[in-house]
Amino acid sequence: MRVCVLASGSSGNAVYIGDDKTNILIDAGLSGRRIEAALMEIGVRCGDIDCIMITHEHRDHILGAGVLSRRYDIPIYANEKTWEGIGKSIGEVREKNKRVFGNQFFCVKSFTIKPFPIPHDALDPVAFSIYTSGKKITTATDIGHFNTTLEQNLKDSNLLILESNHDPEMLKFGPYPLHLKRRIMGKKGHLSNTEAALAAVQVIKNGPVQVLLGHLSAQNNIPELAMETVVWGVQSHGLRVGRDVKIDLTYRDKRSRVYVL
């Protein structure tokens, strides 16, 4: 399996996951042109994408979905409430490309996919675990708090894309208006660096894992600070970075490297 985070942040989110038989995007919150260019950089043609899976209806997760679906005849998967929330935001989509999933496992070619609920201020937000060839990849961003549902679904992941959105002190004393600060810090907002570290510890206890820190805020975080906080949190629980876990960053304005499992 190959994994590449094309972008992660409030300005746009998209993750590529593929193997020899299947190519998918989780979210398409960049312009169609940006997604096409990022995929070309890693040797993937947009016309080879088998589906786009949407986590929730916010603009930074759906911006390019309709464009790509129309241009390349790509199915879009979302749950019923998310489709209702998308409305006309992504433009017309062919009926045959409007796919609805529930709370059960479903398959796209060689991938088995499990959607699971996440605490975020959207209609019915989900994260996804992708299974194939004995490997598990999980994407989990836009999370207000870490709970038992997340813990159960994140464990045993070989690669985990985990939100590390903000530093609480930077957010507290930063430029955002009070209502936005409260939203971000709320139970349906975004996970802080400290909370990401605690979540990572719970996942790592079940075996070695590659963790990619995602959805970093441009105003309320610093990449080096996010990395330092999560590394310290992991090490404070007796876990070793490099042996028990590998930790990398994802970016708002450029793609990550390609991870091969």
DASULUR-V811026 format. One record per backbone hydrogen bond with DSSP energy under -1.0 kcal/mol. NH is the residue of the N-H (numbers start at 1). CO is the residue of the C=O. If there is no record, write none. Layout:
nh;co
NH;CO
NH;CO
This chain:
nh;co
2;18
3;259
4;16
6;14
7;14
8;251
12;9
13;60
14;7
15;26
16;4
17;24
18;2
19;22
24;17
25;51
26;15
27;53
28;61
29;13
35;31
36;32
37;33
38;34
39;35
40;36
41;37
43;40
44;39
48;45
49;46
50;23
52;75
53;25
54;77
61;58
62;59
63;59
64;28
65;62
68;64
69;65
70;66
71;67
72;68
73;69
76;97
77;52
78;99
83;79
84;80
85;81
86;82
87;83
89;86
91;88
97;94
98;95
99;76
101;78
106;113
108;111
111;108
112;131
113;106
114;129
116;127
118;125
120;118
121;188
122;120
126;55
127;116
128;139
129;114
130;137
131;112
132;135
135;132
137;130
138;159
139;128
140;161
144;119
151;147
152;148
153;149
154;150
155;151
157;154
158;136
159;136
160;210
161;138
162;212
163;140
164;214
165;191
167;220
171;167
172;168
173;169
181;177
182;178
183;179
184;180
185;181
189;186
190;184
193;166
196;192
197;193
198;194
199;195
200;196
201;197
202;198
203;199
204;200
205;201
206;203
207;204
209;244
210;158
211;246
212;160
213;248
214;162
217;165
226;222
227;223
228;224
229;225
230;226
231;227
232;228
233;229
234;230
235;231
236;232
237;234
238;235
239;234
242;245
244;240
245;240
246;209
248;211
250;213
256;5
259;3
261;1
